[in-house]
Amino acid sequence: MNAVRRWLLGWLFAFSFTANAANPDPYITLHRRQLARLEPSHTASADTQRARLLFELTRLYIDKADSYSGADGSFDSARYFNQSHLLLAHRMQWPLEEAEALTFRAKIAHMLNDFDASYQSALRALSLFSRYPPSQCRNLYECLHRMGRIHFKTLEEYPAAIMYFQRALRVTGDGQQRAFMLRQIGTCYGKLNRNAEAKRYYEQSLALSRSPYDQAMCLNFLGELALVTGDTTEAIGLFRQALKTDNHVMVQSAALNYLADTYWQMRRPAEALRYAAQALEPARRETNNLADRAEAYRLLYLANRQFGRSAEALRFHELYLATRDSLPNREGLKNYY
């Protein structure tokens, strides 16, 4: 792709990125109409515009499916336009466009729990991105973030995850993305029991965060760190502050599970039972949130067993095992890779 074409593609992308993700439908309709009008033409200019529209339509359908349910067919549409984008990139021999499309393929696969496909797509995209300056790579941050998430959440290889998150931090100037990467790095250090470093990154992330969701997640992780270090009073205060800061289901299920676990460790099973039951409702609303659901089932099992409610304890134990077994198999993935 020559310099003029790259400039045009970048300008068109920047212009269209102002689409309101909260209501993508008008932009989807607009882009689909523009794409249909291009169909008879296969000039270089038309293909450049087509690539931009396919990129945007994939992104918008991913945003629309952000609840992770895909019940309205958004995932199917995202995959369709993503595949069209990939085919166009191959036909025109545009490695950079192929990398952009592969990154979206990795994100879609990850959201659908197809971790093998996500890893392979992101790895290929990263290889292609390495041929270009970071300033030309629209999806480089997303690609590095995706690789970091796979190493962190799925493979549990925390030093590798830190490396990818730090690389993502270096290529983005976006405050929200930087806050997210700082939080992810802090979480990795927490998993490595390097608590001072974890706290430093969480506090940096909290200072940079502007959205209530990001702030609440930082508070949750700082609370978890306080719990690990034995300060249950501070931990409870931070978890309750997170609950008040944002009502997103991921924030709520995490904070309520943390509170349940804190009270269980304090040998107060009644409070543990109450908060675990409350955590289950938001955890069930987020289809992909298997980890929080499994944790709520585990705590409900323990608390009911403590009170001698054998039937309820057995029911939650079976639900816990079934949900836990649905989580990615780390060893299987390691063998695959």
RODO-2510 file (C-alpha; in nm, 4 decimals, decimal comma):
residues 337
     n   res          X          Y          Z
     1     m     0,0000     0,0000     0,0000
     2     n     0,1607     0,3295    -0,1015
     3     a     0,1952     0,6297     0,1289
     4     v    -0,0989     0,8214    -0,0191
     5     r    -0,3314     0,5244     0,0178
     6     r    -0,2168     0,4680     0,3775
     7     w    -0,2767     0,8355     0,4563
     8     l    -0,6258     0,8251     0,3037
     9     l    -0,7141     0,5075     0,4912
    10     g    -0,5892     0,6519     0,8184
    11     w    -0,7804     0,9778     0,7674
    12     l    -1,1039     0,7976     0,6843
    13     f    -1,0615     0,5741     0,9875
    14     a    -0,9986     0,8658     1,2209
    15     f    -1,3031     1,0470     1,0859
    16     s    -1,5337     0,7487     1,1249
    17     f    -1,4024     0,6528     1,4702
    18     t    -1,6209     0,9236     1,6215
    19     a    -1,9118     0,6777     1,5872
    20     n    -2,0987     0,6495     1,9126
    21     a    -2,0357     0,2948     2,0379
    22     a    -2,3342     0,3259     2,2722
    23     n    -2,5640     0,3315     1,9678
    24     p    -2,3787     0,1838     1,6691
    25     d    -2,6870     0,1032     1,4577
    26     p    -2,7030     0,4334     1,2593
    27     y    -2,3333     0,4013     1,1728
    28     i    -2,3733     0,0348     1,0773
    29     t    -2,6562     0,1296     0,8396
    30     l    -2,4505     0,4142     0,6915
    31     h    -2,1388     0,2020     0,6381
    32     r    -2,3351    -0,0863     0,4862
    33     r    -2,4945     0,1505     0,2357
    34     q    -2,1550     0,2975     0,1485
    35     l    -2,0148    -0,0524     0,1054
    36     a    -2,3014    -0,1549    -0,1238
    37     r    -2,2396     0,1483    -0,3449
    38     l    -1,8755     0,0422    -0,3871
    39     e    -1,9537    -0,3116    -0,5038
    40     p    -1,9385    -0,2528    -0,8815
    41     s    -1,5980    -0,0836    -0,8556
    42     h    -1,2590    -0,2433    -0,7895
    43     t    -1,0261     0,0497    -0,8417
    44     a    -0,7466     0,1142    -0,5946
    45     s    -0,9448     0,4005    -0,4438
    46     a    -1,2589     0,1857    -0,4091
    47     d    -1,0639    -0,0969    -0,2463
    48     t    -0,9081     0,1460    -0,0004
    49     q    -1,2529     0,2715     0,0988
    50     r    -1,3840    -0,0861     0,1087
    51     a    -1,1070    -0,1862     0,3512
    52     r    -1,1917     0,1077     0,5763
    53     l    -1,5639     0,0205     0,5763
    54     l    -1,5032    -0,3485     0,6461
    55     f    -1,2734    -0,2531     0,9340
    56     e    -1,5365    -0,0187     1,0752
    57     l    -1,8255    -0,2627     1,0348
    58     t    -1,6294    -0,5354     1,2140
    59     r    -1,5468    -0,2948     1,4966
    60     l    -1,9042    -0,1714     1,5289
    61     y    -2,0513    -0,5213     1,5380
    62     i    -1,7949    -0,6208     1,8021
    63     d    -1,8982    -0,3147     2,0054
    64     k    -2,2627    -0,4098     1,9623
    65     a    -2,1893    -0,7592     2,0922
    66     d    -2,0026    -0,6179     2,3920
    67     s    -2,2404    -0,7937     2,6311
    68     y    -2,0660    -1,1131     2,5110
    69     s    -2,3978    -1,2842     2,4409
    70     g    -2,4141    -1,2355     2,0642
    71     a    -2,7872    -1,3116     2,0907
    72     d    -2,8788    -1,0555     1,8257
    73     g    -2,6440    -1,2000     1,5654
    74     s    -2,3790    -0,9331     1,6131
    75     f    -2,1025    -1,1918     1,6390
    76     d    -2,2111    -1,3531     1,3129
    77     s    -2,2062    -1,0138     1,1416
    78     a    -1,8692    -0,9270     1,2949
    79     r    -1,7240    -1,2539     1,1655
    80     y    -1,8751    -1,2032     0,8202
    81     f    -1,7275    -0,8543     0,7708
    82     n    -1,4007    -0,9584     0,9327
    83     q    -1,3671    -1,2473     0,6870
    84     s    -1,4449    -1,0113     0,3980
    85     h    -1,1738    -0,7758     0,5249
    86     l    -0,9216    -1,0612     0,5421
    87     l    -1,0058    -1,1800     0,1895
    88     l    -0,9651    -0,8269     0,0537
    89     a    -0,6279    -0,7890     0,2289
    90     h    -0,5078    -1,1182     0,0770
    91     r    -0,6338    -1,0291    -0,2706
    92     m    -0,4677    -0,6873    -0,2631
    93     q    -0,1552    -0,8174    -0,0853
    94     w    -0,1831    -0,5656     0,1982
    95     p     0,0001    -0,7171     0,4979
    96     l    -0,0909    -0,4280     0,7250
    97     e    -0,4622    -0,4637     0,6491
    98     e    -0,4293    -0,8374     0,7087
    99     a    -0,2796    -0,7649     1,0513
   100     e    -0,5661    -0,5283     1,1360
   101     a    -0,8247    -0,7897     1,0347
   102     l    -0,6435    -1,0727     1,2163
   103     t    -0,6444    -0,8663     1,5347
   104     f    -1,0217    -0,8340     1,5183
   105     r    -1,0450    -1,2069     1,4454
   106     a    -0,8434    -1,2701     1,7628
   107     k    -1,0758    -1,0472     1,9648
   108     i    -1,3915    -1,2153     1,8329
   109     a    -1,2497    -1,5619     1,9005
   110     h    -1,1471    -1,4603     2,2527
   111     m    -1,4936    -1,3259     2,3298
   112     l    -1,6368    -1,6598     2,2136
   113     n    -1,3880    -1,8523     2,4339
   114     d    -1,2032    -1,9958     2,1320
   115     f    -0,8639    -1,9288     2,2869
   116     d    -0,6628    -2,1371     2,0408
   117     a    -0,7927    -1,9395     1,7423
   118     s    -0,7494    -1,6124     1,9310
   119     y    -0,3861    -1,6864     2,0135
   120     q    -0,2934    -1,7971     1,6614
   121     s    -0,4615    -1,4956     1,4983
   122     a    -0,3002    -1,2470     1,7372
   123     l     0,0418    -1,4081     1,6962
   124     r     0,0194    -1,3841     1,3161
   125     a    -0,1030    -1,0242     1,3372
   126     l     0,1849    -0,9274     1,5635
   127     s     0,4343    -1,0731     1,3166
   128     l     0,2838    -0,8624     1,0373
   129     f     0,2675    -0,5465     1,2508
   130     s     0,6413    -0,5788     1,3199
   131     r     0,7088    -0,4728     0,9588
   132     y     0,5588    -0,1260     1,0124
   133     p     0,6106     0,1740     1,2407
   134     p     0,3652     0,1601     1,5363
   135     s     0,2098     0,4899     1,4244
   136     q     0,0725     0,3179     1,1119
   137     c    -0,0811     0,0231     1,3019
   138     r    -0,4360     0,1063     1,4112
   139     n    -0,4878    -0,2222     1,5968
   140     l    -0,1407    -0,2742     1,7444
   141     y    -0,2534    -0,1807     2,0952
   142     e    -0,5467    -0,4228     2,0713
   143     c    -0,3174    -0,6987     1,9422
   144     l    -0,0645    -0,6566     2,2238
   145     h    -0,3446    -0,6302     2,4780
   146     r    -0,4996    -0,9522     2,3415
   147     m    -0,1693    -1,1417     2,3627
   148     g    -0,1238    -1,0166     2,7167
   149     r    -0,4745    -1,1272     2,8159
   150     i    -0,4184    -1,4772     2,6765
   151     h    -0,0909    -1,5165     2,8659
   152     f    -0,2495    -1,3701     3,1795
   153     k    -0,5995    -1,5176     3,1992
   154     t    -0,5658    -1,8378     2,9983
   155     l    -0,2042    -1,9558     3,0178
   156     e    -0,1297    -1,7948     3,3560
   157     e     0,2165    -1,6978     3,2315
   158     y     0,2450    -1,3695     3,4182
   159     p     0,5963    -1,2515     3,3166
   160     a     0,5022    -1,2926     2,9483
   161     a     0,1736    -1,1104     3,0108
   162     i     0,3589    -0,8204     3,1768
   163     m     0,5878    -0,7936     2,8734
   164     y     0,2918    -0,7639     2,6333
   165     f     0,1042    -0,5208     2,8574
   166     q     0,4121    -0,2993     2,8895
   167     r     0,4541    -0,2998     2,5121
   168     a     0,0874    -0,2026     2,4742
   169     l     0,1423     0,0766     2,7271
   170     r     0,4261     0,2150     2,5151
   171     v     0,2252     0,2321     2,1906
   172     t    -0,0861     0,4088     2,3203
   173     g    -0,1370     0,7659     2,4296
   174     d    -0,5022     0,7070     2,5193
   175     g    -0,5588     0,7675     2,8900
   176     q    -0,8246     0,4991     2,9315
   177     q    -0,6112     0,2372     2,7569
   178     r    -0,3081     0,3338     2,9650
   179     a    -0,5108     0,3069     3,2859
   180     f    -0,6279    -0,0384     3,1801
   181     m    -0,2756    -0,1600     3,0997
   182     l    -0,1418    -0,0287     3,4314
   183     r    -0,4177    -0,2195     3,6103
   184     q    -0,3401    -0,5374     3,4159
   185     i     0,0310    -0,5100     3,4997
   186     g    -0,0605    -0,4605     3,8656
   187     t    -0,2770    -0,7722     3,8588
   188     c     0,0081    -0,9763     3,7114
   189     y     0,2427    -0,8598     3,9857
   190     g    -0,0245    -0,9513     4,2391
   191     k    -0,0373    -1,3046     4,0963
   192     l     0,3415    -1,3187     4,1371
   193     n     0,3041    -1,2113     4,5048
   194     r     0,4982    -0,8934     4,4353
   195     n     0,2480    -0,6880     4,6315
   196     a     0,4386    -0,3592     4,6559
   197     e     0,4736    -0,3432     4,2778
   198     a     0,1112    -0,4459     4,2317
   199     k    -0,0072    -0,1656     4,4601
   200     r     0,2104     0,0899     4,2817
   201     y     0,0570     0,0016     3,9430
   202     y    -0,2988    -0,0060     4,0822
   203     e    -0,2530     0,3403     4,2327
   204     q    -0,1106     0,4747     3,9053
   205     s    -0,4083     0,3277     3,7219
   206     l    -0,6579     0,4746     3,9693
   207     a    -0,4986     0,8205     3,9362
   208     l    -0,5266     0,8016     3,5564
   209     s    -0,8739     0,6456     3,5393
   210     r    -1,1615     0,8726     3,4384
   211     s    -1,4510     0,6293     3,3961
   212     p    -1,6401     0,4998     3,7031
   213     y    -1,5875     0,1432     3,5768
   214     d    -1,2079     0,1760     3,5673
   215     q    -1,2026     0,3466     3,9058
   216     a    -1,4212     0,0760     4,0606
   217     m    -1,2064    -0,2046     3,9202
   218     c    -0,8949    -0,0407     4,0660
   219     l    -1,0686    -0,0200     4,4034
   220     n    -1,1586    -0,3882     4,3809
   221     f    -0,7995    -0,4864     4,3092
   222     l    -0,6611    -0,2623     4,5832
   223     g    -0,9127    -0,4255     4,8159
   224     e    -0,7980    -0,7714     4,7110
   225     l    -0,4390    -0,6671     4,7829
   226     a    -0,5402    -0,5411     5,1291
   227     l    -0,7140    -0,8730     5,1933
   228     v    -0,4052    -1,0698     5,0894
   229     t    -0,1921    -0,8661     5,3286
   230     g    -0,4395    -0,9241     5,6149
   231     d    -0,6046    -0,5821     5,6421
   232     t    -0,9696    -0,6915     5,6283
   233     t    -1,1034    -0,3547     5,7463
   234     e    -0,9377    -0,1677     5,4595
   235     a    -1,0398    -0,4413     5,2164
   236     i    -1,4087    -0,4219     5,3118
   237     g    -1,4019    -0,0428     5,2817
   238     l    -1,2485    -0,0577     4,9340
   239     f    -1,4940    -0,3227     4,8107
   240     r    -1,7905    -0,1207     4,9351
   241     q    -1,6484     0,1911     4,7740
   242     a    -1,6220     0,0000     4,4440
   243     l    -1,9891    -0,1015     4,4693
   244     k    -2,0878     0,2634     4,5070
   245     t    -1,8601     0,3852     4,2281
   246     d    -2,0050     0,1891     3,9353
   247     n    -2,2962    -0,0489     3,8774
   248     h    -2,1463    -0,2461     3,5877
   249     v    -2,2157    -0,6176     3,6331
   250     m    -1,8438    -0,7055     3,6291
   251     v    -1,7722    -0,4534     3,9044
   252     q    -2,0676    -0,5669     4,1118
   253     s    -2,0056    -0,9418     4,0853
   254     a    -1,6349    -0,9004     4,1649
   255     a    -1,6885    -0,6692     4,4642
   256     l    -1,9676    -0,8845     4,6101
   257     n    -1,7604    -1,2012     4,5703
   258     y    -1,4667    -1,0282     4,7363
   259     l    -1,6885    -0,9259     5,0279
   260     a    -1,8238    -1,2799     5,0578
   261     d    -1,4708    -1,4221     5,0609
   262     t    -1,3546    -1,1616     5,3137
   263     y    -1,6359    -1,2475     5,5560
   264     w    -1,5757    -1,6189     5,5038
   265     q    -1,2102    -1,5719     5,5997
   266     m    -1,3283    -1,3740     5,9043
   267     r    -1,5451    -1,6762     6,0018
   268     r    -1,8690    -1,4896     5,9523
   269     p    -2,0592    -1,7333     5,7288
   270     a    -2,3934    -1,5500     5,7412
   271     e    -2,2437    -1,2412     5,5753
   272     a    -2,0484    -1,4624     5,3352
   273     l    -2,3698    -1,6377     5,2328
   274     r    -2,5545    -1,3093     5,1819
   275     y    -2,2877    -1,1467     4,9663
   276     a    -2,2236    -1,4619     4,7597
   277     a    -2,5961    -1,4856     4,6805
   278     q    -2,5924    -1,1193     4,5750
   279     a    -2,2815    -1,1772     4,3579
   280     l    -2,4491    -1,4569     4,1645
   281     e    -2,7132    -1,2307     4,0070
   282     p    -2,4746    -0,9947     3,8166
   283     a    -2,2367    -1,2846     3,7424
   284     r    -2,5188    -1,4676     3,5651
   285     r    -2,6140    -1,1586     3,3646
   286     e    -2,2717    -1,1493     3,1962
   287     t    -2,2657    -1,4631     2,9810
   288     n    -1,8866    -1,4798     2,9594
   289     n    -1,8265    -1,4172     3,3302
   290     l    -1,7710    -1,7796     3,4252
   291     a    -1,4988    -1,7075     3,6806
   292     d    -1,7173    -1,4869     3,9028
   293     r    -2,0052    -1,7306     3,8689
   294     a    -1,7821    -2,0213     3,9754
   295     e    -1,6526    -1,8217     4,2736
   296     a    -2,0064    -1,7362     4,3887
   297     y    -2,1079    -2,1034     4,3644
   298     r    -1,7975    -2,2053     4,5634
   299     l    -1,8714    -1,9603     4,8434
   300     l    -2,2402    -2,0554     4,8510
   301     y    -2,1375    -2,4192     4,8818
   302     l    -1,9023    -2,3463     5,1717
   303     a    -2,1479    -2,1251     5,3591
   304     n    -2,4418    -2,3644     5,3186
   305     r    -2,2259    -2,6549     5,4319
   306     q    -2,1267    -2,4551     5,7395
   307     f    -2,4961    -2,4142     5,8288
   308     g    -2,5668    -2,7855     5,7745
   309     r    -2,7830    -2,7298     5,4650
   310     s    -2,6676    -3,0424     5,2875
   311     a    -2,9048    -3,0313     4,9898
   312     e    -2,8223    -2,6675     4,9089
   313     a    -2,4506    -2,7279     4,9652
   314     l    -2,4544    -3,0227     4,7258
   315     r    -2,6449    -2,8248     4,4620
   316     f    -2,4002    -2,5353     4,4692
   317     h    -2,1026    -2,7707     4,4747
   318     e    -2,2241    -2,9392     4,1544
   319     l    -2,2834    -2,5991     3,9936
   320     y    -1,9352    -2,4896     4,0998
   321     l    -1,7695    -2,7980     3,9484
   322     a    -1,9658    -2,7669     3,6217
   323     t    -1,8812    -2,3967     3,5874
   324     r    -1,5180    -2,4431     3,6846
   325     d    -1,4826    -2,7179     3,4240
   326     s    -1,6091    -2,4741     3,1589
   327     l    -1,3166    -2,2406     3,2242
   328     p    -1,0177    -2,2600     2,9867
   329     n    -0,7884    -2,5553     3,0489
   330     r    -0,4479    -2,3997     3,1036
   331     e    -0,2450    -2,7198     3,0660
   332     g    -0,4293    -2,8203     2,7482
   333     l    -0,3582    -2,4833     2,5946
   334     k     0,0070    -2,5004     2,6908
   335     n     0,0391    -2,8366     2,5173
   336     y    -0,1318    -2,6965     2,2091
   337     y     0,1023    -2,3988     2,1831
***
